[in-house]
Amino acid sequence: MTCTIVVKIGTSSLTQSETGHLALSTLATLVETLTDLRRNGNRVVLVSSGAVGVGRDRLGLTERPRAIALKQAVAAVGQGRLIRVYDDLFTTLKQPIAQVLLTRGDLVQRSGYVNAYNTFQQLLKLGVIPIVNENDTVAVDELRFGDNDTLSALVASLVEADWLFMLTDVESLYSADPRSNPHAKPIHLVTNIQQLQEFQVDVGSSRSSWGTGG
């Protein structure tokens, strides 16, 4: 049985924590895994963070940019570098990819939503793996997704995915950040959304200097 699968990977998983350089071995393993899934008949979408982190490394910046204009400029530099690396790795395996950059406005307006839906359907029908990221270069605050966890969930809904996998450097869902709260409890399986209320799940900000999710 074939499935539609969305995989999300964050900046902290794509880059080396000490330097911010791309973790090429991780990327290569991810690319090989996604290609295998595609060759087995599955429809695959990758939601990839990393544009700002890669741009910051490329420009030799020591701190994450805070000013919106600078952040958007750094994202423009990083997005080109990131998609180039993905394209090189996927091309080695003869797997075609496409870059899809979205803002919230593309999905909240019906015309934009329908257009995005049709584009994804055609890409998947052609056997292409779309690589999705937020269009940081032009997105304004009121049209931002906030982080790619949210974006990946919306994309999964858009493409009617059977599975959404979020790749992270934390081993599972926790009631709080286990790196700062010793009482944090792991949540391995959620069978009822009310269960999350019992744990008072706190979605905190990223502790990584390279990413924004968490």
Phi, psi and omega in degrees: 000127179268154185226164168259122189237130173248129179240129178246132176233137184264168182301319183295336177273336182274338187238160176280128187298328184283322188247335185086357177292152176300136176274088189296327179294322177295315179299317181297318178296318178299313181299317179296319180295314181295322178295319177298318178299318180294318181292339177274009173097359180280153173266125190235135175233134176249125172257113188240125170279187170115349185298313182292318180298315180292321178295320178298318178293319181298323183269357179073027179281139183268343179231152177293130182296141180253323178295135186301314183299318179293317180299318181292324177294317179296321178298321179297320178294313184291324183297320178297317180294317183296313182291331177297316179295315177302315183297319178299315182291315180292324179297325177303327180262009179059037178250116179288144178231168175220143175266128178233115179252127186235153164240166180301326180301332179291338185250344182269338176267135186302317182297318178293320180297313181297319179296316178297318179301312182296321180295314178299318182298319180292318179299314182293324178295328179279357180082016181273147171261108176289136175249115191252140172212161173290142179279077184299333186293331183240350184293136174256163189308315185287349179245016180272151176281337182100305173200171185281351170297314178295315180301317182295324178294319179292321178294320178300320177293318182300316184268005179057052184290148173276329183220142170235119179249127177253111180274128187213167178269008173251138193287341177194184175283134180238158177288341177201175180291112184292345180279344180236346182237107182293346181264005180298137182250134177287144177240099186275333181212128177249111179261343180216127184300336178294338179299326181295327179295329179295327181272351183050058185300130179251114177269097185271179178277164180293143175268355178277142178281355184256335183248176181236350184275199178160000000 
